[in-house]
Amino acid sequence: MNTELADSIHRVPAADWERLARPVSLYLSHRWLAGEEQDPTATTAYALVRDRDGTLLAATPLHLVHEEPNDNYRPDKALDSPVRPRVLAGARRGYHNIPLTAPGLSAGQRDTCLAVLRDAARSFAVAHGTTHWWPYLTHDAATRLAPLYRERPLLLEDDATIPLPGAGFDDYLASLPSQRRVGIRRERRSFAGAGIGVRHRTLGDCYEDAGVLLAGHQQEHGHDRDGIDAMTAVLERQARTMGDEARVVAAYDGSRMIGFCLYYHHGATTWIRAVAVDRTHPAPGLYFNLMYYLPIDDAYTRGTSALHTGMKAIEAKRRRGAAVSGLYALADR
């Protein structure tokens, strides 16, 4: 095996990278990482493991973090340890992290690749006078990486994904207990009867309106730094980088946006990225329809088989059929 360090995702052919990343996570996709490279708060390199023929066997981004605006990704906040690594291995956003390995590898080949990625991350960190960590690893990823580290995986959060069986919303409903089916039908009817307009748009068409709502949502949750200018800039960058892949379903009272959900159909999964509503508007069922039911409708039209709904409000997600698993951190000494 040969290991190299690329200084930009653009130096890796998209098809080669996506062969590893597309089945795994939106937040490790070639296009997403290209957008994240524009973030000045970190410098990113890419550890690449190839066989003798040059075929890409494993890969991971490595972020040398200069400033972390998101407290959830700050090691002094997330880690129960005196270790303060400045190199973050894997996905830096999205709370969903997995070291990339090629489909079809044997267990032994995969484990060897993971050890090589660990060594590459360690060498990159040492070159910058620090150590590295992997935040928000899925349960399977943490289990596979854990034997390579002295520290045990630390549980950070729970993560929720709603399976979407069959071919339409009725099949999703049929997979739930009868009491939940009744509740969801009621939430759908009350929203539909409220006369709220629903529009499916690209993020590029509405990121300014969405930025206002997202800033309000963030500040309600104590993130005072996430004002309108900051949130609008984040969404504008996603719109520019992700293009038509950045899908929005939005609710309108006349011409005024009162809520939106930003999501991506990627691989076999629809990924919820952001949801925000105007809390002063009395629309019944507004949040639940934007967060779950309208994206589920669109997911079925796109042929995806799961809705990734992420962290927080886990019990509400369980009631809507979510499977829940842990997200972990591993830190290198």
URNORGI-V614129 format. One line per field, one symbol per residue. psi: psi as a letter, one per 20 degrees, with the letter a starting at -180 (. if undefined). burial: + if it has 24 or more other ideal C-beta (glycine too) atoms within 12 Angstrom, else -. Layout:
BEGIN
psi=???
burial=???
END
This chain:
BEGIN
psi=qpproqiqhiipphhgghhhhhigphjjqggghhghhioiiqppropppqahijpphqqqqooophpoiohijphihhpmqipmqipppbpiqiloppppqqqiqrhggghgghhggghgggggghhjkaarroqlqrggghhhhgiiqhqqpppgrqpppoqnrbjrhhhgghiqqhhhgggghghgghghiikppppprqhhijhgghhgghgggghhjjmhimaggghhgghhgggggicihnqppqppncjppiqqpprpopcjqpopgqpqqoiipkppjgghhhhfgghgghghhijqjqooibrqlhhhhgijjqpprqprqpqp.
burial=+-+-++--+--+---+++++++-++++++++++++++-+--++++++++-----+++++++++++--+++-++-+--++---++++++++++++++++++++--+----+--+++++++++++++----++++++++++-++-+++-++-+-++-+++++++++----+--++-++---+---+--++--+----+-++++++--++-++++++++++-------+-+--++-++++++-++--++++++++----+++++++++++-++++++++++--+-+-++++++++++++++++-+-++++++++-----+-++++-+++++++++-
END
